[in-house]
Amino acid sequence: MRQLQGMDASFVALETRNSPMHIGSLLIYNPETAPGGFVRYKDILGFFESRMQLSRTIRQRLVKVPFDLDYPYWIEDPDFDLEYHVRHVALPKPGDWRQLCIQASRIFARPLDLTRPPWEFTIVEGLDNIPGVSPGSYAMVTKVHHAAIDGMSGVDLLEAMHTLTPDAPAPSTPDTWEAEKIPNAVELLGKSYVSALANPVKQLEVLAKAAPGLANAIKGLAVKDFKVGAEMVAPRCRFNRVISPNRVVEGISVPLADIKAIRRLVPDCKVNDVFLAIVGGAMRKYLLSKDDLPGRTLTAMAPISVRSKDEKGDMGNQVAAMVAPLGTHIEDPAERLKFVYEKTANSKAMTEAMGARNMTEMSKVSPALFMALGAQLYTRLGLANRVNAPFSTVVTNVPGPPVSIYSSGARLESQMGLLCLTDGMGLGHVVQSYCEEATIAFTGCRKLLPDPDFYVQCIRESFEELRDLAASEPAPTTKKAASGKKAPAKKSAPKKTAPTKTPTKAAKRKAAPKKAASTKSASGRKPAAKKTTRKASK
C-alpha cells in the first residue's frame, strides 16, 4: 500500500460529476505494419496483457480514508479485469473527423470508476472518411486519472504500451504482480492518526527547505531580476465560469519544422513560446468575435515537470506551475510573440528563484480534510462565477517521441492530448510533438465553447499568420568583408524553414502556404502508400 502525495490527492478531492479529473489522448493507428495488415480487438488485449508489468498504473486502484481524514492509498486491485478497461466501439457512417471528435468528447466526459484502476482505453473503428488517414486505421481514446500520472509520467505509460518496431517481442522480464487485500475502515483510520501526528514535523521540514527559495525570490525582486506586474493577474473571460458536464475536443496538426522556423522571429525564443503565442492569437480572435476580449492580457498556467531521472517510472504528479501571459491584447502576431517570450522569461526567472521543486514539495503537506472541504465548497457555492481565476487557460507542452512507435504492430500516426477541466477553467490546451508533426489540441466545456469548429479556425489562422511572417522574414545581412566591402555573392533572402525528411512536401507548403496546417485530420503527415487493409474485427 502506498499513499498519495498532496497534489495527487487534490485531483481526487476535486473530482465531481461535472469535473472528472482525468487526462488522456486521442491516438490514430495505421495497421498496415501489423501482421496481415490488420489488428483485431483480441490482438490489442493480448499485446497490453503481455506488457502490464512495465507500468505501475495499470493494476492499482484507490482506497479512500473515511471522512477524508487523510490522503487516499494505492493498492494492487484484487479484482482487476483488463477487458473492463479496454473498450471497443465503431463510428457510424461516414466516419469523418468531426464524428471522431464527438465520440472522443462523449467518452472523455464520463467520469472514471474510482473503485477500479482509474484508466480506460477505448478502441474506435470506422475512420473511413478522414483525409490523410489510411483505410482500416483505428483510433484509441485514452483516459487516466490525473492522480495517477502527470504529463511526463503519461509519456512513460505511452512508452510502456508501445514498441519501437512493429514486430518487437514481449518483454522478457517476468510478471511478479500480486494482488493486495483491501484495507478496512479501522486500518485506514489508524494510519490517518499516525499521519496526523507526523504531519506538523513534515510541514516544518518543507518550510525549512522553502525558506532559501523565498529569500531568493525577495532578493530577485529587489535587484529586478524579475518583476511582478499586472499582466500576471488574469482578467475574467467567458471560460472562467462554472462548467457543465459536457465536453468538446478538437485540434490541428502542423509541421514541426514550421514551429521551429517561427522561433527565428524572436532571438532566443523557445518552441513553447511559439505555442503560447499561437494560443494567445487564437483566444484573441475567438473572444473578439464574441465581443468579450478583456483589455488586459489573458494568462495561461504552464506546468513545469520537476520529475527526476530516478522518478521516471513513478506514479503521481511531480510538477510545478508557471504563469505565462498570452499577449491577447496585442494585434500584431510578431509583437505578441516577442511579448510572450519576454514575459515567460520573467516567469521562469521567478520560478527558478523560488525553486520549482520546493513549490511541489509544499503541496505534499496540505491537510487532506481541509483540501477536500475546500474543493467541495468551491464547487457547491459556485465560486467560479464570483471569484477571479488565477489564470485564464492551461497550455501544457508534452514532448512526444521523435521516431515512429507501434502498438499491437500498428504504427502510431498522430496524437492529440486531452485535459481535465474544473470550475473556473473551461478551456485547456495540450501541445505535443511526434516525429515531424506538432499538434495543438484543446478540451473545452460545451456550454462555454459551443462552436469548436470556429475555435479550430482561430487556432489555424493564428498559426498561419506567424508561419507566413517567418517565411517572409529576410535573413540577416552578411558581415562586411575584411576590406570593408560587402560580400558580393551574398544577398538578403527569405529564411528557409528547417529541413524535414520530405523536402518536397515542405516545398509544396511554401508554394501554397494556406494548406500547411492540416484540415480536420488528426494526422499532419500523409501516409506513405495507401493500400486497402482489412478493418479490425472483434
C-alpha positions as CSV (number, residue, x, y, z in Angstrom):
1,M,0.0,0.0,0.0
2,R,1.4,3.4,-1.0
3,Q,-0.1,6.8,0.0
4,L,-0.9,9.5,-2.5
5,Q,1.0,12.8,-2.3
6,G,-0.7,16.1,-1.7
7,M,-1.0,17.3,-5.3
8,D,-2.3,13.8,-6.4
9,A,-4.8,13.8,-3.6
10,S,-6.0,17.3,-4.7
11,F,-7.1,15.8,-8.0
12,V,-9.2,13.2,-6.1
13,A,-10.7,15.9,-3.9
14,L,-11.6,18.0,-7.0
15,E,-13.4,15.0,-8.7
16,T,-17.1,15.8,-9.4
17,R,-19.7,14.7,-11.9
18,N,-19.0,17.9,-13.9
19,S,-15.3,17.8,-13.4
20,P,-13.9,14.3,-13.9
21,M,-10.2,14.7,-13.2
22,H,-8.6,12.5,-15.9
23,I,-6.3,13.3,-18.7
24,G,-5.6,11.4,-21.9
25,S,-5.0,11.3,-25.6
26,L,-6.7,10.8,-29.0
27,L,-4.4,8.4,-30.9
28,I,-4.6,7.2,-34.5
29,Y,-3.0,4.0,-35.7
30,N,-2.3,2.6,-39.2
31,P,-2.4,-1.2,-39.1
32,E,-0.5,-1.7,-42.4
33,T,2.6,-2.5,-40.4
34,A,0.9,-5.2,-38.4
35,P,1.0,-8.9,-39.3
36,G,-1.5,-9.4,-42.1
37,G,-2.1,-5.7,-42.4
38,F,-4.9,-5.6,-39.8
39,V,-5.3,-5.6,-36.0
40,R,-8.1,-7.3,-34.1
41,Y,-9.5,-6.3,-30.7
42,K,-8.2,-9.5,-29.2
43,D,-4.7,-8.7,-30.6
44,I,-4.8,-5.4,-28.7
45,L,-5.9,-7.2,-25.5
46,G,-3.1,-9.7,-25.8
47,F,-0.5,-7.0,-26.5
48,F,-1.5,-5.0,-23.4
49,E,-1.6,-8.1,-21.3
50,S,2.0,-9.0,-22.2
51,R,3.3,-5.6,-21.2
52,M,1.3,-4.7,-18.0
53,Q,4.4,-5.3,-15.8
54,L,6.0,-2.2,-17.4
55,S,3.6,0.2,-15.8
56,R,2.6,0.6,-12.1
57,T,-0.6,2.4,-13.1
58,I,-2.3,-0.4,-14.9
59,R,-3.4,-2.6,-11.9
60,Q,-3.6,-0.2,-9.0
61,R,-6.8,1.3,-7.6
62,L,-7.6,4.0,-5.0
63,V,-8.8,3.4,-1.4
64,K,-10.1,6.5,0.3
65,V,-9.8,7.1,4.1
66,P,-13.2,7.5,5.8
67,F,-14.3,11.2,6.1
68,D,-11.2,12.2,4.0
69,L,-9.2,12.4,7.2
70,D,-6.0,11.5,5.3
71,Y,-4.8,11.1,1.7
72,P,-6.0,8.0,-0.2
73,Y,-3.8,5.0,-0.8
74,W,-2.9,2.9,-3.9
75,I,-3.3,-0.8,-3.6
76,E,-2.9,-3.6,-6.2
77,D,-6.5,-4.3,-7.3
78,P,-7.6,-7.9,-6.4
79,D,-10.5,-7.7,-8.9
80,F,-8.5,-6.4,-11.9
81,D,-10.2,-7.2,-15.3
82,L,-8.3,-6.0,-18.4
83,E,-11.4,-6.3,-20.7
84,Y,-13.3,-3.8,-18.4
85,H,-10.6,-1.2,-19.1
86,V,-10.1,-1.7,-22.8
87,R,-13.4,-1.0,-24.7
88,H,-14.3,-1.3,-28.3
89,V,-16.7,0.9,-30.4
90,A,-17.2,2.0,-34.0
91,L,-18.2,5.3,-35.7
92,P,-21.4,5.4,-37.7
93,K,-21.1,6.2,-41.4
94,P,-19.5,8.1,-42.9
95,G,-16.8,8.1,-40.1
96,D,-15.4,11.5,-40.5
97,W,-13.1,13.6,-38.3
98,R,-15.9,15.5,-36.7
99,Q,-17.7,12.3,-35.7
100,L,-14.5,11.0,-34.2
101,C,-14.1,14.2,-32.1
102,I,-17.8,14.0,-30.9
103,Q,-17.2,10.4,-29.9
104,A,-14.0,11.3,-28.1
105,S,-15.8,14.1,-26.3
106,R,-18.6,11.8,-25.1
107,I,-16.1,9.2,-23.9
108,F,-13.9,11.8,-22.2
109,A,-16.9,13.5,-20.4
110,R,-17.7,10.3,-18.4
111,P,-16.0,10.0,-15.0
112,L,-13.9,7.0,-14.3
113,D,-14.9,4.4,-11.7
114,L,-12.6,5.1,-8.8
115,T,-13.3,1.8,-7.2
116,R,-11.3,0.2,-10.1
117,P,-7.9,1.1,-11.5
118,P,-8.6,4.6,-12.8
119,W,-8.0,4.3,-16.5
120,E,-9.8,3.3,-19.7
121,F,-8.7,2.9,-23.3
122,T,-11.4,2.8,-26.0
123,I,-10.7,1.5,-29.4
124,V,-12.6,3.4,-32.1
125,E,-13.1,1.8,-35.6
126,G,-14.8,3.1,-38.7
127,L,-12.4,6.0,-39.6
128,D,-13.4,5.7,-43.3
129,N,-13.7,9.4,-44.3
130,I,-10.9,11.3,-42.6
131,P,-8.5,12.9,-45.1
132,G,-4.9,11.6,-44.7
133,V,-5.9,8.6,-42.7
134,S,-5.4,5.2,-44.4
135,P,-8.3,2.8,-44.8
136,G,-8.5,0.3,-42.0
137,S,-7.0,2.7,-39.4
138,Y,-8.4,2.9,-35.9
139,A,-8.3,5.4,-33.1
140,M,-7.8,5.0,-29.3
141,V,-9.2,7.4,-26.8
142,T,-7.2,7.1,-23.5
143,K,-8.3,8.3,-20.1
144,V,-6.1,8.1,-17.0
145,H,-6.9,9.8,-13.7
146,H,-4.7,12.8,-13.0
147,A,-3.9,11.5,-9.5
148,A,-2.0,8.6,-11.2
149,I,0.0,10.5,-13.8
150,D,1.2,13.9,-14.9
151,G,2.3,14.8,-18.4
152,M,5.7,13.2,-18.2
153,S,4.7,10.0,-16.5
154,G,1.9,9.8,-19.0
155,V,4.6,9.7,-21.7
156,D,6.1,6.8,-19.7
157,L,2.8,5.0,-19.8
158,L,2.6,5.6,-23.5
159,E,6.0,4.1,-23.9
160,A,5.0,1.0,-21.9
161,M,2.1,0.4,-24.3
162,H,4.2,0.9,-27.4
163,T,7.3,-0.6,-29.1
164,L,10.0,0.9,-31.3
165,T,9.4,-1.8,-34.0
166,P,6.2,-3.4,-35.2
167,D,7.4,-6.9,-34.5
168,A,9.1,-6.4,-31.1
169,P,8.8,-9.4,-28.9
170,A,7.1,-9.4,-25.5
171,P,9.2,-8.2,-22.5
172,S,11.4,-11.0,-21.1
173,T,11.1,-9.8,-17.5
174,P,8.7,-12.0,-15.5
175,D,5.4,-10.6,-14.3
176,T,5.6,-10.8,-10.5
177,W,2.5,-8.8,-9.8
178,E,0.4,-9.8,-6.7
179,A,-3.0,-8.6,-5.6
180,E,-3.4,-6.9,-2.2
181,K,-6.1,-7.1,0.3
182,I,-8.4,-4.1,0.5
183,P,-7.9,-2.5,3.9
184,N,-10.9,-1.9,6.2
185,A,-12.0,1.4,7.7
186,V,-10.4,0.7,11.1
187,E,-7.0,0.1,9.5
188,L,-7.3,3.3,7.4
189,L,-8.3,5.5,10.4
190,G,-5.4,4.1,12.4
191,K,-3.0,5.1,9.6
192,S,-4.6,8.6,9.4
193,Y,-4.0,9.1,13.1
194,V,-0.3,8.3,12.8
195,S,-0.1,10.7,9.7
196,A,-1.8,13.5,11.6
197,L,0.9,13.2,14.4
198,A,3.7,13.3,11.9
199,N,2.3,16.0,9.6
200,P,3.5,19.0,11.7
201,V,7.0,17.8,11.6
202,K,6.8,17.3,7.8
203,Q,5.4,20.9,7.4
204,L,8.4,22.3,9.4
205,E,10.8,20.4,7.2
206,V,9.2,21.7,4.0
207,L,9.1,25.3,5.3
208,A,12.8,25.0,6.2
209,K,13.6,23.8,2.6
210,A,11.4,26.5,1.1
211,A,13.0,29.4,3.1
212,P,16.0,29.8,0.9
213,G,13.8,29.9,-2.2
214,L,11.6,32.6,-0.6
215,A,14.7,34.6,0.3
216,N,15.9,34.3,-3.3
217,A,12.5,35.5,-4.6
218,I,12.6,38.6,-2.4
219,K,16.2,39.3,-3.4
220,G,15.3,38.8,-7.1
221,L,12.5,41.4,-6.8
222,A,14.8,43.8,-5.1
223,V,17.6,43.7,-7.7
224,K,15.0,43.4,-10.5
225,D,16.0,40.0,-11.8
226,F,12.2,39.7,-12.5
227,K,9.1,41.7,-12.0
228,V,5.6,41.1,-10.7
229,G,3.3,43.2,-12.8
230,A,-0.4,43.5,-13.6
231,E,0.0,41.2,-16.7
232,M,0.5,38.3,-14.2
233,V,-3.1,38.7,-12.9
234,A,-5.7,37.1,-15.2
235,P,-8.8,39.2,-16.1
236,R,-12.2,37.4,-16.2
237,C,-13.4,36.0,-19.5
238,R,-16.2,33.6,-20.7
239,F,-14.1,30.5,-19.9
240,N,-13.7,31.3,-16.2
241,R,-17.1,30.2,-15.0
242,V,-18.8,27.1,-13.6
243,I,-18.6,24.4,-16.2
244,S,-21.1,21.8,-17.4
245,P,-20.5,18.0,-17.6
246,N,-20.3,18.1,-21.4
247,R,-17.1,18.4,-23.4
248,V,-15.8,19.3,-26.9
249,V,-12.4,18.2,-28.1
250,E,-10.6,19.3,-31.3
251,G,-7.3,20.3,-32.7
252,I,-5.0,20.8,-35.7
253,S,-1.7,19.2,-36.8
254,V,1.0,21.3,-38.3
255,P,4.6,20.6,-39.5
256,L,7.0,20.8,-36.6
257,A,9.5,22.4,-38.9
258,D,7.2,25.4,-39.2
259,I,7.0,25.8,-35.5
260,K,10.8,25.8,-35.3
261,A,11.0,28.3,-38.1
262,I,8.7,30.7,-36.3
263,R,11.2,30.8,-33.4
264,R,13.6,32.8,-35.5
265,L,11.2,35.8,-35.4
266,V,12.5,36.5,-31.9
267,P,16.1,35.8,-30.9
268,D,16.4,33.0,-28.2
269,C,12.7,32.3,-28.5
270,K,11.7,28.7,-27.4
271,V,9.2,26.3,-29.1
272,N,6.9,26.6,-26.1
273,D,6.8,30.4,-26.5
274,V,5.6,29.9,-30.1
275,F,2.8,27.6,-29.0
276,L,1.8,30.1,-26.3
277,A,1.7,32.9,-28.9
278,I,-0.4,30.8,-31.2
279,V,-2.9,30.0,-28.4
280,G,-2.9,33.7,-27.4
281,G,-3.7,34.7,-31.0
282,A,-6.5,32.1,-31.2
283,M,-8.1,33.2,-28.0
284,R,-7.9,36.9,-29.1
285,K,-9.7,36.1,-32.4
286,Y,-12.4,34.0,-30.7
287,L,-13.2,36.5,-27.9
288,L,-13.2,39.4,-30.3
289,S,-15.9,37.6,-32.3
290,K,-17.9,37.3,-29.1
291,D,-17.2,40.9,-28.1
292,D,-15.7,39.5,-24.8
293,L,-12.0,40.3,-25.1
294,P,-10.6,41.9,-21.9
295,G,-8.3,44.9,-22.2
296,R,-5.5,43.2,-20.3
297,T,-3.8,40.1,-21.5
298,L,-5.1,36.7,-20.7
299,T,-2.7,34.3,-19.0
300,A,-2.0,30.6,-19.1
301,M,-0.9,28.2,-16.5
302,A,2.1,26.3,-18.0
303,P,3.0,23.2,-16.0
304,I,6.7,22.5,-15.4
305,S,7.9,19.0,-14.8
306,V,10.3,18.6,-11.8
307,R,10.4,14.8,-12.2
308,S,14.0,13.5,-11.7
309,K,15.5,10.6,-13.6
310,D,15.1,8.4,-10.5
311,E,11.3,9.1,-10.6
312,K,10.8,8.3,-14.3
313,G,8.6,5.3,-13.6
314,D,6.8,6.6,-10.6
315,M,3.1,7.3,-10.5
316,G,1.7,10.6,-9.4
317,N,2.5,14.2,-10.2
318,Q,5.9,15.9,-10.0
319,V,5.0,19.3,-11.5
320,A,5.2,23.0,-10.6
321,A,3.3,25.8,-12.4
322,M,4.3,29.0,-14.2
323,V,2.0,31.8,-15.2
324,A,2.5,32.8,-18.8
325,P,0.9,36.0,-20.2
326,L,-0.5,35.2,-23.7
327,G,-0.4,38.7,-25.3
328,T,-4.1,38.7,-26.2
329,H,-4.2,42.5,-26.0
330,I,-1.6,42.7,-28.9
331,E,-2.9,42.5,-32.5
332,D,0.4,42.1,-34.3
333,P,1.5,38.4,-34.2
334,A,5.3,39.2,-34.2
335,E,4.9,41.7,-31.3
336,R,2.7,39.2,-29.5
337,L,5.4,36.5,-29.8
338,K,8.0,39.0,-28.5
339,F,5.8,39.9,-25.6
340,V,5.2,36.2,-24.7
341,Y,8.9,35.4,-24.9
342,E,9.8,38.4,-22.6
343,K,7.1,37.5,-20.0
344,T,7.8,33.8,-19.9
345,A,11.5,34.6,-19.4
346,N,10.4,36.7,-16.5
347,S,8.2,34.0,-15.1
348,K,10.9,31.4,-15.5
349,A,13.3,33.6,-13.5
350,M,10.8,33.9,-10.7
351,T,10.1,30.2,-10.6
352,E,13.8,29.3,-10.6
353,A,14.4,31.8,-7.7
354,M,11.6,30.2,-5.6
355,G,12.6,26.7,-6.6
356,A,10.1,24.7,-8.7
357,R,10.8,21.5,-6.7
358,N,10.1,23.4,-3.4
359,M,6.7,24.5,-4.8
360,T,5.8,20.9,-5.5
361,E,7.0,19.7,-2.0
362,M,4.8,22.2,-0.2
363,S,1.7,20.7,-1.8
364,K,2.5,17.3,-0.1
365,V,1.8,18.5,3.4
366,S,-1.6,20.2,2.9
367,P,-4.2,18.8,5.4
368,A,-6.3,16.3,3.5
369,L,-9.6,17.2,5.3
370,F,-9.2,20.9,4.6
371,M,-8.3,20.2,1.0
372,A,-11.4,18.1,0.4
373,L,-13.7,20.6,2.2
374,G,-12.3,23.5,0.3
375,A,-12.8,21.7,-3.1
376,Q,-16.4,20.8,-2.3
377,L,-17.3,24.3,-1.1
378,Y,-15.7,25.9,-4.2
379,T,-17.9,23.7,-6.4
380,R,-21.2,23.7,-4.4
381,L,-21.2,27.5,-3.8
382,G,-20.4,28.2,-7.5
383,L,-17.5,30.4,-6.5
384,A,-16.1,30.2,-10.1
385,N,-18.8,32.7,-11.1
386,R,-17.8,35.2,-8.4
387,V,-14.0,34.8,-7.8
388,N,-11.4,35.5,-10.4
389,A,-9.5,32.5,-11.6
390,P,-5.7,32.6,-11.1
391,F,-5.2,32.2,-14.9
392,S,-7.3,32.1,-18.0
393,T,-6.5,28.8,-19.5
394,V,-4.0,25.9,-19.4
395,V,-1.3,25.3,-22.0
396,T,0.8,22.2,-21.4
397,N,3.6,21.2,-23.6
398,V,4.2,17.4,-23.7
399,P,7.1,16.3,-26.0
400,G,6.5,13.1,-27.8
401,P,8.9,10.6,-29.3
402,P,10.9,11.8,-32.3
403,V,10.6,8.4,-34.1
404,S,7.6,6.3,-35.0
405,I,6.3,3.9,-32.4
406,Y,3.9,0.9,-32.6
407,S,1.2,-0.7,-30.6
408,S,0.0,-4.2,-31.4
409,G,2.1,-3.9,-34.6
410,A,0.2,-0.8,-35.8
411,R,2.1,2.4,-36.4
412,L,1.0,5.5,-34.4
413,E,0.3,8.1,-37.0
414,S,-0.8,11.1,-34.8
415,Q,-1.7,12.0,-31.3
416,M,-3.7,14.8,-29.6
417,G,-3.7,15.5,-25.9
418,L,-6.9,15.8,-23.8
419,L,-7.2,17.7,-20.5
420,C,-9.4,17.7,-17.4
421,L,-11.4,20.9,-16.7
422,T,-12.6,22.4,-13.4
423,D,-15.0,25.2,-12.4
424,G,-13.3,28.4,-13.4
425,M,-11.2,26.7,-16.1
426,G,-13.5,25.8,-19.0
427,L,-10.8,25.6,-21.7
428,G,-7.4,23.8,-21.7
429,H,-4.8,23.2,-24.4
430,V,-2.2,20.4,-25.0
431,V,0.6,20.9,-27.5
432,Q,2.6,17.9,-28.5
433,S,5.3,16.8,-30.9
434,Y,5.6,13.5,-32.6
435,C,8.1,12.8,-35.4
436,E,7.7,15.6,-37.9
437,E,4.4,16.9,-36.7
438,A,3.1,19.2,-33.9
439,T,-0.4,19.1,-32.6
440,I,-2.3,21.9,-30.9
441,A,-5.4,20.4,-29.3
442,F,-8.0,21.7,-26.8
443,T,-10.6,20.4,-24.4
444,G,-13.5,22.7,-23.7
445,C,-16.8,22.9,-21.8
446,R,-19.5,22.7,-24.5
447,K,-21.6,25.3,-22.7
448,L,-18.7,27.8,-22.7
449,L,-17.3,26.8,-26.1
450,P,-20.3,25.8,-28.2
451,D,-18.6,26.2,-31.6
452,P,-15.3,24.2,-31.5
453,D,-15.1,24.3,-35.3
454,F,-14.8,28.1,-35.2
455,Y,-12.1,27.9,-32.4
456,V,-10.1,25.5,-34.5
457,Q,-10.3,28.0,-37.4
458,C,-9.0,30.7,-34.9
459,I,-6.0,28.4,-34.0
460,R,-5.2,27.7,-37.6
461,E,-5.3,31.4,-38.6
462,S,-3.1,32.3,-35.6
463,F,-0.6,29.7,-36.7
464,E,-0.7,30.7,-40.3
465,E,-0.1,34.4,-39.5
466,L,3.1,33.5,-37.7
467,R,4.2,31.0,-40.2
468,D,3.8,33.4,-43.1
469,L,5.7,36.1,-41.2
470,A,8.6,33.6,-40.6
471,A,8.6,32.6,-44.3
472,S,8.8,36.3,-45.4
473,E,11.3,37.4,-42.8
474,P,14.6,38.3,-44.6
475,A,17.8,36.5,-43.4
476,P,20.3,38.7,-41.5
477,T,22.6,40.6,-43.8
478,T,26.1,39.2,-44.2
479,K,29.0,40.7,-42.3
480,K,31.3,43.0,-44.2
481,A,34.5,41.5,-45.7
482,A,37.9,42.4,-44.2
483,S,38.4,45.1,-46.8
484,G,35.2,46.8,-45.6
485,K,33.2,45.9,-48.7
486,K,30.1,43.7,-48.6
487,A,30.5,40.1,-49.8
488,P,29.2,40.4,-53.4
489,A,27.6,37.0,-53.8
490,K,25.5,37.1,-50.6
491,K,22.2,38.8,-50.8
492,S,19.4,39.1,-48.4
493,A,16.9,36.3,-48.9
494,P,13.9,34.9,-47.2
495,K,14.6,32.4,-44.4
496,K,14.1,28.8,-45.3
497,T,12.2,26.5,-43.0
498,A,14.1,23.8,-41.2
499,P,14.6,20.7,-43.4
500,T,12.4,17.7,-43.0
501,K,12.6,14.1,-44.1
502,T,10.3,15.0,-47.1
503,P,11.7,18.3,-48.6
504,T,9.3,18.0,-51.5
505,K,6.3,18.4,-49.1
506,A,8.0,21.4,-47.5
507,A,8.4,23.0,-50.9
508,K,4.7,22.4,-51.6
509,R,3.8,24.0,-48.4
510,K,5.9,27.0,-49.3
511,A,4.2,27.3,-52.7
512,A,0.7,27.0,-51.1
513,P,1.0,28.4,-47.6
514,K,-2.6,28.2,-46.8
515,K,-2.5,24.4,-46.9
516,A,0.3,23.9,-44.4
517,A,-1.9,23.3,-41.5
518,S,-3.9,20.2,-41.6
519,T,-7.7,20.3,-42.1
520,K,-9.8,18.2,-39.8
521,S,-7.4,15.2,-40.0
522,A,-5.5,14.5,-36.8
523,S,-2.6,13.3,-38.9
524,G,-0.3,16.1,-40.1
525,R,1.6,13.6,-42.3
526,K,0.3,11.9,-45.3
527,P,0.7,8.2,-45.1
528,A,3.2,6.6,-47.4
529,A,1.5,4.3,-49.8
530,K,-2.2,3.8,-49.2
531,K,-3.3,0.3,-49.6
532,T,-6.5,-1.4,-48.8
533,T,-6.4,-3.2,-45.4
534,R,-9.0,-5.2,-43.6
535,K,-10.7,-3.5,-40.7
536,A,-10.2,-4.7,-37.2
537,S,-12.9,-7.1,-36.1
538,K,-13.9,-8.1,-32.6
